Amino acid sequence: MKRNLTLQLDESVVRKAKIVAARRATSLSRLVADEIERLVDEEDGYQRAQAAALRHLGRAFHLGGGPLPARESLHAR
């Protein structure tokens, strides 16, 4: 279902946006809708990537190596 949206922009921005839309052979309405959809999709992708990264951080990774030496053996006097 589509829904109308009212925006208020500076006249100079509208004029430049119309030129961009014409160069892309689309309407100003379609240009704005495509950009909003792209922004929303980008945000969704970021949220998914962030959730995946946090899940990975919740698991421990074995980075190799063995137990650490005792402090006394490192700082023998």
PQR file with spaces between the fields and no chain letter, atoms N, CA, C, O and H, PARSE charges and radii, in Angstrom:
ATOM       1  N    MET     1       0.839   -1.173    0.000 -0.4000 1.5000
ATOM       2  CA   MET     1       0.000    0.000    0.000 -0.0000 2.0000
ATOM       3  C    MET     1       0.889    1.243    0.000  0.5500 1.7000
ATOM       4  O    MET     1       1.817    1.343    0.803 -0.5500 1.4000
ATOM       5  N    LYS     2       0.619    2.159   -0.867 -0.4000 1.5000
ATOM       6  CA   LYS     2       1.366    3.412   -0.966 -0.0000 2.0000
ATOM       7  C    LYS     2       0.686    4.477   -0.130  0.5500 1.7000
ATOM       8  O    LYS     2      -0.528    4.447    0.074 -0.5500 1.4000
ATOM       9  H    LYS     2      -0.135    2.078   -1.519  0.4000 1.0000
ATOM      10  N    ARG     3       1.480    5.414    0.349 -0.4000 1.5000
ATOM      11  CA   ARG     3       0.946    6.500    1.156 -0.0000 2.0000
ATOM      12  C    ARG     3       1.618    7.803    0.735  0.5500 1.7000
ATOM      13  O    ARG     3       2.829    7.836    0.517 -0.5500 1.4000
ATOM      14  H    ARG     3       2.466    5.438    0.184  0.4000 1.0000
ATOM      15  N    ASN     4       0.854    8.855    0.623 -0.4000 1.5000
ATOM      16  CA   ASN     4       1.393   10.160    0.254 -0.0000 2.0000
ATOM      17  C    ASN     4       2.126   10.774    1.437  0.5500 1.7000
ATOM      18  O    ASN     4       1.814   10.512    2.599 -0.5500 1.4000
ATOM      19  H    ASN     4      -0.130    8.829    0.800  0.4000 1.0000
ATOM      20  N    LEU     5       3.118   11.606    1.097 -0.4000 1.5000
ATOM      21  CA   LEU     5       3.939   12.264    2.106 -0.0000 2.0000
ATOM      22  C    LEU     5       4.146   13.705    1.666  0.5500 1.7000
ATOM      23  O    LEU     5       4.449   13.956    0.500 -0.5500 1.4000
ATOM      24  H    LEU     5       3.371   11.818    0.153  0.4000 1.0000
ATOM      25  N    THR     6       3.990   14.636    2.565 -0.4000 1.5000
ATOM      26  CA   THR     6       4.197   16.042    2.245 -0.0000 2.0000
ATOM      27  C    THR     6       5.538   16.492    2.818  0.5500 1.7000
ATOM      28  O    THR     6       5.828   16.260    3.992 -0.5500 1.4000
ATOM      29  H    THR     6       3.744   14.432    3.513  0.4000 1.0000
ATOM      30  N    LEU     7       6.350   17.133    1.988 -0.4000 1.5000
ATOM      31  CA   LEU     7       7.663   17.620    2.406 -0.0000 2.0000
ATOM      32  C    LEU     7       7.749   19.118    2.159  0.5500 1.7000
ATOM      33  O    LEU     7       7.098   19.649    1.259 -0.5500 1.4000
ATOM      34  H    LEU     7       6.114   17.322    1.035  0.4000 1.0000
ATOM      35  N    GLN     8       8.544   19.782    2.953 -0.4000 1.5000
ATOM      36  CA   GLN     8       8.832   21.186    2.718 -0.0000 2.0000
ATOM      37  C    GLN     8      10.331   21.314    2.524  0.5500 1.7000
ATOM      38  O    GLN     8      11.119   20.977    3.408 -0.5500 1.4000
ATOM      39  H    GLN     8       9.072   19.351    3.684  0.4000 1.0000
ATOM      40  N    LEU     9      10.715   21.810    1.348 -0.4000 1.5000
ATOM      41  CA   LEU     9      12.119   21.998    1.007 -0.0000 2.0000
ATOM      42  C    LEU     9      12.321   23.403    0.474  0.5500 1.7000
ATOM      43  O    LEU     9      11.386   24.028   -0.027 -0.5500 1.4000
ATOM      44  H    LEU     9      10.075   22.084    0.630  0.4000 1.0000
ATOM      45  N    ASP    10      13.538   23.892    0.583 -0.4000 1.5000
ATOM      46  CA   ASP    10      13.854   25.186   -0.007 -0.0000 2.0000
ATOM      47  C    ASP    10      13.659   25.109   -1.515  0.5500 1.7000
ATOM      48  O    ASP    10      13.905   24.072   -2.131 -0.5500 1.4000
ATOM      49  H    ASP    10      14.297   23.384    0.990  0.4000 1.0000
ATOM      50  N    GLU    11      13.216   26.208   -2.097 -0.4000 1.5000
ATOM      51  CA   GLU    11      12.942   26.255   -3.539 -0.0000 2.0000
ATOM      52  C    GLU    11      14.189   25.892   -4.342  0.5500 1.7000
ATOM      53  O    GLU    11      14.090   25.214   -5.365 -0.5500 1.4000
ATOM      54  H    GLU    11      13.016   27.050   -1.596  0.4000 1.0000
ATOM      55  N    SER    12      15.358   26.335   -3.890 -0.4000 1.5000
ATOM      56  CA   SER    12      16.594   26.025   -4.626 -0.0000 2.0000
ATOM      57  C    SER    12      16.878   24.527   -4.618  0.5500 1.7000
ATOM      58  O    SER    12      17.375   23.986   -5.606 -0.5500 1.4000
ATOM      59  H    SER    12      15.439   26.886   -3.059  0.4000 1.0000
ATOM      60  N    VAL    13      16.570   23.858   -3.524 -0.4000 1.5000
ATOM      61  CA   VAL    13      16.766   22.408   -3.444 -0.0000 2.0000
ATOM      62  C    VAL    13      15.801   21.692   -4.387  0.5500 1.7000
ATOM      63  O    VAL    13      16.184   20.746   -5.075 -0.5500 1.4000
ATOM      64  H    VAL    13      16.166   24.296   -2.721  0.4000 1.0000
ATOM      65  N    VAL    14      14.561   22.142   -4.416 -0.4000 1.5000
ATOM      66  CA   VAL    14      13.562   21.544   -5.303 -0.0000 2.0000
ATOM      67  C    VAL    14      13.983   21.715   -6.757  0.5500 1.7000
ATOM      68  O    VAL    14      13.877   20.780   -7.549 -0.5500 1.4000
ATOM      69  H    VAL    14      14.250   22.911   -3.857  0.4000 1.0000
ATOM      70  N    ARG    15      14.457   22.894   -7.107 -0.4000 1.5000
ATOM      71  CA   ARG    15      14.883   23.169   -8.480 -0.0000 2.0000
ATOM      72  C    ARG    15      16.034   22.233   -8.882  0.5500 1.7000
ATOM      73  O    ARG    15      16.016   21.648   -9.965 -0.5500 1.4000
ATOM      74  H    ARG    15      14.544   23.654   -6.463  0.4000 1.0000
ATOM      75  N    LYS    16      17.032   22.100   -7.999 -0.4000 1.5000
ATOM      76  CA   LYS    16      18.171   21.224   -8.284 -0.0000 2.0000
ATOM      77  C    LYS    16      17.744   19.759   -8.317  0.5500 1.7000
ATOM      78  O    LYS    16      18.245   18.990   -9.138 -0.5500 1.4000
ATOM      79  H    LYS    16      17.046   22.576   -7.120  0.4000 1.0000
ATOM      80  N    ALA    17      16.839   19.371   -7.447 -0.4000 1.5000
ATOM      81  CA   ALA    17      16.361   17.985   -7.415 -0.0000 2.0000
ATOM      82  C    ALA    17      15.606   17.639   -8.693  0.5500 1.7000
ATOM      83  O    ALA    17      15.703   16.516   -9.188 -0.5500 1.4000
ATOM      84  H    ALA    17      16.433   19.996   -6.780  0.4000 1.0000
ATOM      85  N    LYS    18      14.857   18.593   -9.227 -0.4000 1.5000
ATOM      86  CA   LYS    18      14.144   18.365  -10.491 -0.0000 2.0000
ATOM      87  C    LYS    18      15.136   18.115  -11.624  0.5500 1.7000
ATOM      88  O    LYS    18      14.882   17.297  -12.509 -0.5500 1.4000
ATOM      89  H    LYS    18      14.778   19.506   -8.825  0.4000 1.0000
ATOM      90  N    ILE    19      16.250   18.812  -11.595 -0.4000 1.5000
ATOM      91  CA   ILE    19      17.281   18.615  -12.618 -0.0000 2.0000
ATOM      92  C    ILE    19      17.884   17.219  -12.482  0.5500 1.7000
ATOM      93  O    ILE    19      18.078   16.522  -13.477 -0.5500 1.4000
ATOM      94  H    ILE    19      16.456   19.476  -10.877  0.4000 1.0000
ATOM      95  N    VAL    20      18.179   16.817  -11.251 -0.4000 1.5000
ATOM      96  CA   VAL    20      18.717   15.472  -11.009 -0.0000 2.0000
ATOM      97  C    VAL    20      17.727   14.419  -11.493  0.5500 1.7000
ATOM      98  O    VAL    20      18.116   13.459  -12.158 -0.5500 1.4000
ATOM      99  H    VAL    20      18.022   17.384  -10.443  0.4000 1.0000
ATOM     100  N    ALA    21      16.466   14.592  -11.166 -0.4000 1.5000
ATOM     101  CA   ALA    21      15.438   13.640  -11.577 -0.0000 2.0000
ATOM     102  C    ALA    21      15.347   13.569  -13.104  0.5500 1.7000
ATOM     103  O    ALA    21      15.231   12.481  -13.668 -0.5500 1.4000
ATOM     104  H    ALA    21      16.149   15.372  -10.626  0.4000 1.0000
ATOM     105  N    ALA    22      15.400   14.709  -13.763 -0.4000 1.5000
ATOM     106  CA   ALA    22      15.321   14.729  -15.236 -0.0000 2.0000
ATOM     107  C    ALA    22      16.516   14.010  -15.842  0.5500 1.7000
ATOM     108  O    ALA    22      16.365   13.275  -16.819 -0.5500 1.4000
ATOM     109  H    ALA    22      15.494   15.592  -13.305  0.4000 1.0000
ATOM     110  N    ARG    23      17.694   14.209  -15.282 -0.4000 1.5000
ATOM     111  CA   ARG    23      18.895   13.526  -15.786 -0.0000 2.0000
ATOM     112  C    ARG    23      18.789   12.015  -15.621  0.5500 1.7000
ATOM     113  O    ARG    23      19.363   11.254  -16.400 -0.5500 1.4000
ATOM     114  H    ARG    23      17.817   14.806  -14.489  0.4000 1.0000
ATOM     115  N    ARG    24      18.056   11.593  -14.609 -0.4000 1.5000
ATOM     116  CA   ARG    24      17.881   10.152  -14.361 -0.0000 2.0000
ATOM     117  C    ARG    24      16.605    9.617  -15.014  0.5500 1.7000
ATOM     118  O    ARG    24      16.232    8.462  -14.807 -0.5500 1.4000
ATOM     119  H    ARG    24      17.590   12.211  -13.976  0.4000 1.0000
ATOM     120  N    ALA    25      15.957   10.442  -15.784 -0.4000 1.5000
ATOM     121  CA   ALA    25      14.729   10.073  -16.503 -0.0000 2.0000
ATOM     122  C    ALA    25      13.673    9.517  -15.549  0.5500 1.7000
ATOM     123  O    ALA    25      13.072    8.474  -15.805 -0.5500 1.4000
ATOM     124  H    ALA    25      16.259   11.380  -15.953  0.4000 1.0000
ATOM     125  N    THR    26      13.462   10.226  -14.455 -0.4000 1.5000
ATOM     126  CA   THR    26      12.457    9.820  -13.475 -0.0000 2.0000
ATOM     127  C    THR    26      11.757   11.066  -12.945  0.5500 1.7000
ATOM     128  O    THR    26      12.148   12.190  -13.257 -0.5500 1.4000
ATOM     129  H    THR    26      13.950   11.073  -14.246  0.4000 1.0000
ATOM     130  N    SER    27      10.737   10.857  -12.157 -0.4000 1.5000
ATOM     131  CA   SER    27      10.030   11.993  -11.557 -0.0000 2.0000
ATOM     132  C    SER    27      10.703   12.372  -10.234  0.5500 1.7000
ATOM     133  O    SER    27      11.450   11.591   -9.645 -0.5500 1.4000
ATOM     134  H    SER    27      10.420    9.943  -11.904  0.4000 1.0000
ATOM     135  N    LEU    28      10.415   13.579   -9.799 -0.4000 1.5000
ATOM     136  CA   LEU    28      10.939   14.029   -8.516 -0.0000 2.0000
ATOM     137  C    LEU    28      10.394   13.152   -7.394  0.5500 1.7000
ATOM     138  O    LEU    28      11.114   12.820   -6.452 -0.5500 1.4000
ATOM     139  H    LEU    28       9.808   14.214  -10.278  0.4000 1.0000
ATOM     140  N    SER    29       9.135   12.784   -7.495 -0.4000 1.5000
ATOM     141  CA   SER    29       8.519   11.918   -6.491 -0.0000 2.0000
ATOM     142  C    SER    29       9.237   10.571   -6.426  0.5500 1.7000
ATOM     143  O    SER    29       9.528   10.080   -5.336 -0.5500 1.4000
ATOM     144  H    SER    29       8.550   13.054   -8.260  0.4000 1.0000
ATOM     145  N    ARG    30       9.526    9.968   -7.584 -0.4000 1.5000
ATOM     146  CA   ARG    30      10.209    8.670   -7.630 -0.0000 2.0000
ATOM     147  C    ARG    30      11.638    8.792   -7.110  0.5500 1.7000
ATOM     148  O    ARG    30      12.137    7.894   -6.433 -0.5500 1.4000
ATOM     149  H    ARG    30       9.289   10.367   -8.470  0.4000 1.0000
ATOM     150  N    LEU    31      12.298    9.915   -7.433 -0.4000 1.5000
ATOM     151  CA   LEU    31      13.659   10.156   -6.958 -0.0000 2.0000
ATOM     152  C    LEU    31      13.703   10.177   -5.430  0.5500 1.7000
ATOM     153  O    LEU    31      14.547    9.528   -4.813 -0.5500 1.4000
ATOM     154  H    LEU    31      11.893   10.644   -7.984  0.4000 1.0000
ATOM     155  N    VAL    32      12.785   10.929   -4.833 -0.4000 1.5000
ATOM     156  CA   VAL    32      12.732   11.035   -3.376 -0.0000 2.0000
ATOM     157  C    VAL    32      12.374    9.680   -2.757  0.5500 1.7000
ATOM     158  O    VAL    32      12.983    9.267   -1.771 -0.5500 1.4000
ATOM     159  H    VAL    32      12.099   11.456   -5.335  0.4000 1.0000
ATOM     160  N    ALA    33      11.393    8.996   -3.331 -0.4000 1.5000
ATOM     161  CA   ALA    33      10.979    7.689   -2.809 -0.0000 2.0000
ATOM     162  C    ALA    33      12.133    6.695   -2.873  0.5500 1.7000
ATOM     163  O    ALA    33      12.366    5.955   -1.917 -0.5500 1.4000
ATOM     164  H    ALA    33      10.898    9.332   -4.133  0.4000 1.0000
ATOM     165  N    ASP    34      12.862    6.672   -3.999 -0.4000 1.5000
ATOM     166  CA   ASP    34      13.994    5.747   -4.138 -0.0000 2.0000
ATOM     167  C    ASP    34      15.075    6.033   -3.107  0.5500 1.7000
ATOM     168  O    ASP    34      15.649    5.103   -2.539 -0.5500 1.4000
ATOM     169  H    ASP    34      12.673    7.273   -4.775  0.4000 1.0000
ATOM     170  N    GLU    35      15.357    7.297   -2.860 -0.4000 1.5000
ATOM     171  CA   GLU    35      16.392    7.662   -1.896 -0.0000 2.0000
ATOM     172  C    GLU    35      15.981    7.298   -0.464  0.5500 1.7000
ATOM     173  O    GLU    35      16.808    6.835    0.321 -0.5500 1.4000
ATOM     174  H    GLU    35      14.891    8.052   -3.321  0.4000 1.0000
ATOM     175  N    ILE    36      14.722    7.506   -0.132 -0.4000 1.5000
ATOM     176  CA   ILE    36      14.244    7.137    1.205 -0.0000 2.0000
ATOM     177  C    ILE    36      14.294    5.622    1.372  0.5500 1.7000
ATOM     178  O    ILE    36      14.699    5.129    2.425 -0.5500 1.4000
ATOM     179  H    ILE    36      14.050    7.882   -0.769  0.4000 1.0000
ATOM     180  N    GLU    37      13.888    4.880    0.344 -0.4000 1.5000
ATOM     181  CA   GLU    37      13.954    3.418    0.406 -0.0000 2.0000
ATOM     182  C    GLU    37      15.394    2.946    0.554  0.5500 1.7000
ATOM     183  O    GLU    37      15.669    2.026    1.324 -0.5500 1.4000
ATOM     184  H    GLU    37      13.559    5.281   -0.512  0.4000 1.0000
ATOM     185  N    ARG    38      16.324    3.574   -0.185 -0.4000 1.5000
ATOM     186  CA   ARG    38      17.744    3.217   -0.081 -0.0000 2.0000
ATOM     187  C    ARG    38      18.263    3.470    1.332  0.5500 1.7000
ATOM     188  O    ARG    38      18.988    2.649    1.895 -0.5500 1.4000
ATOM     189  H    ARG    38      16.101    4.321   -0.810  0.4000 1.0000
ATOM     190  N    LEU    39      17.886    4.602    1.891 -0.4000 1.5000
ATOM     191  CA   LEU    39      18.309    4.949    3.244 -0.0000 2.0000
ATOM     192  C    LEU    39      17.785    3.954    4.271  0.5500 1.7000
ATOM     193  O    LEU    39      18.518    3.537    5.168 -0.5500 1.4000
ATOM     194  H    LEU    39      17.297    5.268    1.434  0.4000 1.0000
ATOM     195  N    VAL    40      16.524    3.576    4.141 -0.4000 1.5000
ATOM     196  CA   VAL    40      15.916    2.612    5.061 -0.0000 2.0000
ATOM     197  C    VAL    40      16.575    1.248    4.914  0.5500 1.7000
ATOM     198  O    VAL    40      16.866    0.593    5.915 -0.5500 1.4000
ATOM     199  H    VAL    40      15.929    3.915    3.412  0.4000 1.0000
ATOM     200  N    ASP    41      16.814    0.811    3.672 -0.4000 1.5000
ATOM     201  CA   ASP    41      17.479   -0.474    3.439 -0.0000 2.0000
ATOM     202  C    ASP    41      18.887   -0.479    4.011  0.5500 1.7000
ATOM     203  O    ASP    41      19.325   -1.470    4.597 -0.5500 1.4000
ATOM     204  H    ASP    41      16.577    1.344    2.860  0.4000 1.0000
ATOM     205  N    GLU    42      19.594    0.634    3.837 -0.4000 1.5000
ATOM     206  CA   GLU    42      20.948    0.765    4.372 -0.0000 2.0000
ATOM     207  C    GLU    42      20.926    0.656    5.895  0.5500 1.7000
ATOM     208  O    GLU    42      21.773   -0.019    6.480 -0.5500 1.4000
ATOM     209  H    GLU    42      19.238    1.438    3.361  0.4000 1.0000
ATOM     210  N    GLU    43      19.982    1.304    6.526 -0.4000 1.5000
ATOM     211  CA   GLU    43      19.859    1.257    7.986 -0.0000 2.0000
ATOM     212  C    GLU    43      19.524   -0.155    8.448  0.5500 1.7000
ATOM     213  O    GLU    43      20.078   -0.629    9.440 -0.5500 1.4000
ATOM     214  H    GLU    43      19.294    1.852    6.050  0.4000 1.0000
ATOM     215  N    ASP    44      18.619   -0.836    7.735 -0.4000 1.5000
ATOM     216  CA   ASP    44      18.288   -2.226    8.077 -0.0000 2.0000
ATOM     217  C    ASP    44      19.516   -3.113    7.973  0.5500 1.7000
ATOM     218  O    ASP    44      19.757   -3.953    8.840 -0.5500 1.4000
ATOM     219  H    ASP    44      18.169   -0.451    6.930  0.4000 1.0000
ATOM     220  N    GLY    45      20.296   -2.927    6.909 -0.4000 1.5000
ATOM     221  CA   GLY    45      21.519   -3.703    6.731 -0.0000 2.0000
ATOM     222  C    GLY    45      22.512   -3.449    7.847  0.5500 1.7000
ATOM     223  O    GLY    45      23.160   -4.374    8.336 -0.5500 1.4000
ATOM     224  H    GLY    45      20.100   -2.245    6.205  0.4000 1.0000
ATOM     225  N    TYR    46      22.631   -2.195    8.247 -0.4000 1.5000
ATOM     226  CA   TYR    46      23.534   -1.849    9.346 -0.0000 2.0000
ATOM     227  C    TYR    46      23.079   -2.519   10.632  0.5500 1.7000
ATOM     228  O    TYR    46      23.898   -3.069   11.369 -0.5500 1.4000
ATOM     229  H    TYR    46      22.104   -1.443    7.850  0.4000 1.0000
ATOM     230  N    GLN    47      21.787   -2.478   10.905 -0.4000 1.5000
ATOM     231  CA   GLN    47      21.262   -3.096   12.129 -0.0000 2.0000
ATOM     232  C    GLN    47      21.518   -4.599   12.131  0.5500 1.7000
ATOM     233  O    GLN    47      21.880   -5.161   13.165 -0.5500 1.4000
ATOM     234  H    GLN    47      21.122   -2.031   10.306  0.4000 1.0000
ATOM     235  N    ARG    48      21.334   -5.262   10.975 -0.4000 1.5000
ATOM     236  CA   ARG    48      21.593   -6.704   10.875 -0.0000 2.0000
ATOM     237  C    ARG    48      23.074   -6.990   11.097  0.5500 1.7000
ATOM     238  O    ARG    48      23.419   -7.928   11.815 -0.5500 1.4000
ATOM     239  H    ARG    48      21.040   -4.805   10.135  0.4000 1.0000
ATOM     240  N    ALA    49      23.953   -6.195   10.490 -0.4000 1.5000
ATOM     241  CA   ALA    49      25.393   -6.390   10.643 -0.0000 2.0000
ATOM     242  C    ALA    49      25.820   -6.162   12.092  0.5500 1.7000
ATOM     243  O    ALA    49      26.657   -6.893   12.621 -0.5500 1.4000
ATOM     244  H    ALA    49      23.672   -5.433    9.907  0.4000 1.0000
ATOM     245  N    GLN    50      25.246   -5.157   12.722 -0.4000 1.5000
ATOM     246  CA   GLN    50      25.568   -4.883   14.119 -0.0000 2.0000
ATOM     247  C    GLN    50      25.133   -6.039   15.009  0.5500 1.7000
ATOM     248  O    GLN    50      25.881   -6.448   15.897 -0.5500 1.4000
ATOM     249  H    GLN    50      24.566   -4.563   12.293  0.4000 1.0000
ATOM     250  N    ALA    51      23.944   -6.567   14.787 -0.4000 1.5000
ATOM     251  CA   ALA    51      23.451   -7.694   15.584 -0.0000 2.0000
ATOM     252  C    ALA    51      24.340   -8.914   15.389  0.5500 1.7000
ATOM     253  O    ALA    51      24.650   -9.615   16.352 -0.5500 1.4000
ATOM     254  H    ALA    51      23.337   -6.235   14.065  0.4000 1.0000
ATOM     255  N    ALA    52      24.754   -9.175   14.148 -0.4000 1.5000
ATOM     256  CA   ALA    52      25.633  -10.315   13.877 -0.0000 2.0000
ATOM     257  C    ALA    52      26.979  -10.127   14.559  0.5500 1.7000
ATOM     258  O    ALA    52      27.523  -11.074   15.125 -0.5500 1.4000
ATOM     259  H    ALA    52      24.502   -8.606   13.365  0.4000 1.0000
ATOM     260  N    ALA    53      27.519   -8.921   14.512 -0.4000 1.5000
ATOM     261  CA   ALA    53      28.809   -8.648   15.159 -0.0000 2.0000
ATOM     262  C    ALA    53      28.696   -8.844   16.665  0.5500 1.7000
ATOM     263  O    ALA    53      29.598   -9.408   17.284 -0.5500 1.4000
ATOM     264  H    ALA    53      27.077   -8.150   14.052  0.4000 1.0000
ATOM     265  N    LEU    54      27.611   -8.390   17.253 -0.4000 1.5000
ATOM     266  CA   LEU    54      27.436   -8.556   18.694 -0.0000 2.0000
ATOM     267  C    LEU    54      27.278  -10.027   19.069  0.5500 1.7000
ATOM     268  O    LEU    54      27.746  -10.456   20.123 -0.5500 1.4000
ATOM     269  H    LEU    54      26.878   -7.931   16.750  0.4000 1.0000
ATOM     270  N    ARG    55      26.615  -10.802   18.202 -0.4000 1.5000
ATOM     271  CA   ARG    55      26.516  -12.250   18.450 -0.0000 2.0000
ATOM     272  C    ARG    55      27.896  -12.888   18.413  0.5500 1.7000
ATOM     273  O    ARG    55      28.211  -13.741   19.243 -0.5500 1.4000
ATOM     274  H    ARG    55      26.234  -10.453   17.346  0.4000 1.0000
ATOM     275  N    HIS    56      28.717  -12.482   17.456 -0.4000 1.5000
ATOM     276  CA   HIS    56      30.069  -13.025   17.368 -0.0000 2.0000
ATOM     277  C    HIS    56      30.904  -12.633   18.585  0.5500 1.7000
ATOM     278  O    HIS    56      31.695  -13.434   19.082 -0.5500 1.4000
ATOM     279  H    HIS    56      28.461  -11.789   16.781  0.4000 1.0000
ATOM     280  N    LEU    57      30.729  -11.418   19.058 -0.4000 1.5000
ATOM     281  CA   LEU    57      31.477  -10.982   20.243 -0.0000 2.0000
ATOM     282  C    LEU    57      31.064  -11.765   21.479  0.5500 1.7000
ATOM     283  O    LEU    57      31.846  -11.898   22.420 -0.5500 1.4000
ATOM     284  H    LEU    57      30.086  -10.768   18.654  0.4000 1.0000
ATOM     285  N    GLY    58      29.848  -12.282   21.486 -0.4000 1.5000
ATOM     286  CA   GLY    58      29.371  -13.058   22.622 -0.0000 2.0000
ATOM     287  C    GLY    58      30.057  -14.407   22.733  0.5500 1.7000
ATOM     288  O    GLY    58      30.036  -15.031   23.794 -0.5500 1.4000
ATOM     289  H    GLY    58      29.213  -12.175   20.721  0.4000 1.0000
ATOM     290  N    ARG    59      30.669  -14.864   21.639 -0.4000 1.5000
ATOM     291  CA   ARG    59      31.402  -16.123   21.655 -0.0000 2.0000
ATOM     292  C    ARG    59      32.886  -15.841   21.800  0.5500 1.7000
ATOM     293  O    ARG    59      33.400  -14.868   21.248 -0.5500 1.4000
ATOM     294  H    ARG    59      30.686  -14.357   20.777  0.4000 1.0000
ATOM     295  N    ALA    60      33.570  -16.694   22.542 -0.4000 1.5000
ATOM     296  CA   ALA    60      35.013  -16.525   22.732 -0.0000 2.0000
ATOM     297  C    ALA    60      35.756  -17.092   21.525  0.5500 1.7000
ATOM     298  O    ALA    60      35.351  -18.106   20.957 -0.5500 1.4000
ATOM     299  H    ALA    60      33.153  -17.484   22.991  0.4000 1.0000
ATOM     300  N    PHE    61      36.825  -16.442   21.146 -0.4000 1.5000
ATOM     301  CA   PHE    61      37.678  -16.926   20.074 -0.0000 2.0000
ATOM     302  C    PHE    61      39.002  -17.369   20.681  0.5500 1.7000
ATOM     303  O    PHE    61      39.586  -16.655   21.495 -0.5500 1.4000
ATOM     304  H    PHE    61      37.154  -15.618   21.607  0.4000 1.0000
ATOM     305  N    HIS    62      39.474  -18.546   20.284 -0.4000 1.5000
ATOM     306  CA   HIS    62      40.772  -19.019   20.752 -0.0000 2.0000
ATOM     307  C    HIS    62      41.832  -18.389   19.866  0.5500 1.7000
ATOM     308  O    HIS    62      41.864  -18.630   18.660 -0.5500 1.4000
ATOM     309  H    HIS    62      38.999  -19.126   19.622  0.4000 1.0000
ATOM     310  N    LEU    63      42.690  -17.589   20.459 -0.4000 1.5000
ATOM     311  CA   LEU    63      43.702  -16.873   19.697 -0.0000 2.0000
ATOM     312  C    LEU    63      45.062  -17.550   19.753  0.5500 1.7000
ATOM     313  O    LEU    63      46.064  -16.978   19.323 -0.5500 1.4000
ATOM     314  H    LEU    63      42.664  -17.394   21.439  0.4000 1.0000
ATOM     315  N    GLY    64      45.098  -18.768   20.282 -0.4000 1.5000
ATOM     316  CA   GLY    64      46.359  -19.501   20.340 -0.0000 2.0000
ATOM     317  C    GLY    64      47.108  -19.189   21.626  0.5500 1.7000
ATOM     318  O    GLY    64      46.624  -18.466   22.498 -0.5500 1.4000
ATOM     319  H    GLY    64      44.284  -19.232   20.631  0.4000 1.0000
ATOM     320  N    GLY    65      48.291  -19.753   21.714 -0.4000 1.5000
ATOM     321  CA   GLY    65      49.117  -19.516   22.895 -0.0000 2.0000
ATOM     322  C    GLY    65      48.707  -20.404   24.046  0.5500 1.7000
ATOM     323  O    GLY    65      47.693  -21.100   23.992 -0.5500 1.4000
ATOM     324  H    GLY    65      48.684  -20.340   21.006  0.4000 1.0000
ATOM     325  N    GLY    66      49.492  -20.366   25.056 -0.4000 1.5000
ATOM     326  CA   GLY    66      49.234  -21.188   26.228 -0.0000 2.0000
ATOM     327  C    GLY    66      49.030  -20.315   27.443  0.5500 1.7000
ATOM     328  O    GLY    66      48.753  -19.122   27.325 -0.5500 1.4000
ATOM     329  H    GLY    66      50.316  -19.801   25.099  0.4000 1.0000
ATOM     330  N    PRO    67      49.167  -20.917   28.613 -0.5600 1.5000
ATOM     331  CA   PRO    67      48.993  -20.128   29.837  0.2800 2.0000
ATOM     332  C    PRO    67      50.104  -19.084   29.961  0.5500 1.7000
ATOM     333  O    PRO    67      51.223  -19.291   29.490 -0.5500 1.4000
ATOM     334  N    LEU    68      49.786  -17.991   30.584 -0.4000 1.5000
ATOM     335  CA   LEU    68      50.758  -16.916   30.767 -0.0000 2.0000
ATOM     336  C    LEU    68      51.742  -17.291   31.877  0.5500 1.7000
ATOM     337  O    LEU    68      51.366  -17.963   32.837 -0.5500 1.4000
ATOM     338  H    LEU    68      48.877  -17.823   30.967  0.4000 1.0000
ATOM     339  N    PRO    69      53.000  -16.858   31.748 -0.5600 1.5000
ATOM     340  CA   PRO    69      53.977  -17.151   32.800  0.2800 2.0000
ATOM     341  C    PRO    69      53.644  -16.377   34.076  0.5500 1.7000
ATOM     342  O    PRO    69      52.959  -15.355   34.039 -0.5500 1.4000
ATOM     343  N    ALA    70      54.128  -16.873   35.170 -0.4000 1.5000
ATOM     344  CA   ALA    70      53.908  -16.207   36.459 -0.0000 2.0000
ATOM     345  C    ALA    70      54.648  -14.878   36.478  0.5500 1.7000
ATOM     346  O    ALA    70      55.698  -14.741   35.850 -0.5500 1.4000
ATOM     347  H    ALA    70      54.684  -17.703   35.200  0.4000 1.0000
ATOM     348  N    ARG    71      54.123  -13.929   37.173 -0.4000 1.5000
ATOM     349  CA   ARG    71      54.714  -12.592   37.241 -0.0000 2.0000
ATOM     350  C    ARG    71      56.126  -12.652   37.801  0.5500 1.7000
ATOM     351  O    ARG    71      57.021  -11.946   37.338 -0.5500 1.4000
ATOM     352  H    ARG    71      53.271  -14.041   37.683  0.4000 1.0000
ATOM     353  N    GLU    72      56.314  -13.502   38.801 -0.4000 1.5000
ATOM     354  CA   GLU    72      57.627  -13.596   39.451 -0.0000 2.0000
ATOM     355  C    GLU    72      58.709  -14.048   38.465  0.5500 1.7000
ATOM     356  O    GLU    72      59.847  -13.587   38.545 -0.5500 1.4000
ATOM     357  H    GLU    72      55.587  -14.076   39.178  0.4000 1.0000
ATOM     358  N    SER    73      58.366  -14.934   37.547 -0.4000 1.5000
ATOM     359  CA   SER    73      59.362  -15.421   36.592 -0.0000 2.0000
ATOM     360  C    SER    73      59.710  -14.346   35.552  0.5500 1.7000
ATOM     361  O    SER    73      60.801  -14.366   34.982 -0.5500 1.4000
ATOM     362  H    SER    73      57.440  -15.308   37.481  0.4000 1.0000
ATOM     363  N    LEU    74      58.823  -13.449   35.316 -0.4000 1.5000
ATOM     364  CA   LEU    74      59.093  -12.371   34.372 -0.0000 2.0000
ATOM     365  C    LEU    74      59.908  -11.247   35.004  0.5500 1.7000
ATOM     366  O    LEU    74      60.676  -10.565   34.325 -0.5500 1.4000
ATOM     367  H    LEU    74      57.937  -13.433   35.779  0.4000 1.0000
ATOM     368  N    HIS    75      59.737  -11.069   36.269 -0.4000 1.5000
ATOM     369  CA   HIS    75      60.401   -9.957   36.976 -0.0000 2.0000
ATOM     370  C    HIS    75      61.330  -10.499   38.041  0.5500 1.7000
ATOM     371  O    HIS    75      61.295  -10.043   39.184 -0.5500 1.4000
ATOM     372  H    HIS    75      59.113  -11.623   36.821  0.4000 1.0000
ATOM     373  N    ALA    76      62.166  -11.470   37.683 -0.4000 1.5000
ATOM     374  CA   ALA    76      63.104  -12.055   38.637 -0.0000 2.0000
ATOM     375  C    ALA    76      64.117  -10.990   39.064  0.5500 1.7000
ATOM     376  O    ALA    76      64.593  -10.198   38.250 -0.5500 1.4000
ATOM     377  H    ALA    76      62.195  -11.840   36.755  0.4000 1.0000
ATOM     378  N    ARG    77      64.430  -10.994   40.350 -0.4000 1.5000
ATOM     379  CA   ARG    77      65.378   -9.986   40.865 -0.0000 2.0000
ATOM     380  C    ARG    77      66.636  -10.638   41.287  0.5500 1.7000
ATOM     381  O    ARG    77      67.557   -9.962   41.747 -0.5500 1.4000
ATOM     382  H    ARG    77      64.043  -11.637   41.011  0.4000 1.0000
